[in-house]
Amino acid sequence: MRGVAVGITVVFNSVSSFAVQFLFPWELANLGNAMTFYIFAALGVVGVILIQWLLPETKGKTLEELETVLAR
């Protein structure tokens, strides 16, 4: 399961990096500096909110507690 998850993560990361590198020059030319960075800032804020909402806190928990929480 871990190998499959790592593979999915690598593909998602590569696609995201390609999209940013492909769209960034176009956004700068057509939307301007401010709007381009507002868009990336908004995407960053949405990402932080999703991470805070979807991922459980693991600080100070033992491996056994983590297995119980994450094995749902």
N, C-alpha and C positions, 0 to 999 in steps of 0.2 A: 504494500500500500504506500509506503514511504517513497519508493522509487517512482511510482506513478504520480504522486503529488509533486515531487520535485520536477518531473518532466513537464507537467502542466504549468507549474510556476515559471519554468524557464521559457516556455513558449509564450506565455502571457507577457513576461518581461520583455522578450524580444519584439513582440508585436507592438507593445506600448512604446518602446524606444524607437522603433521604426516610425510609428505614427508621429511622435513628437519631432523627430528629425525631418520628416517629410513636410509636416504642416507648419512648423515654426517660421521658415522664411516666407511662406505665403501669408501667414497671419501678420507678420511684421509689415509686409508690403501693402496689404489690403485693409488691415484693421488698425494699424499703428501700434506703437510701443505700449501705451497704457492699456488698451483693450486686450492685447495679447497676454500681458501679465495678469490682468484681472481674470481672464479665463483660466489660466494656470493656477492662480491663487484660489479661485472658486473650486476647481477640481481637487486641490489639496485639502481644502476645508471639508468637502464632501468625503474624501478618503479618511480623514481623521475621525469624523463623526461615525462613519461606518465601522471603523476599527474599534472605537470605544464602545459601540453598541453591540457588535457581533462577537468580539473576542473576550473571553473571561479573564479576570485577573489571576495571575499565577504566582505572584510574589509571596514568598514565605510558606508555600505549600510543599508538602513532600511529594515524591514521585507517585506514591500510592494514591494520594488525594487527587493528583492531576489525572491519573488514569481513570479514576471514578468520574471526575467532572467531564473529561474530554471523550469518554467512551460512549457518550449518549448516542 
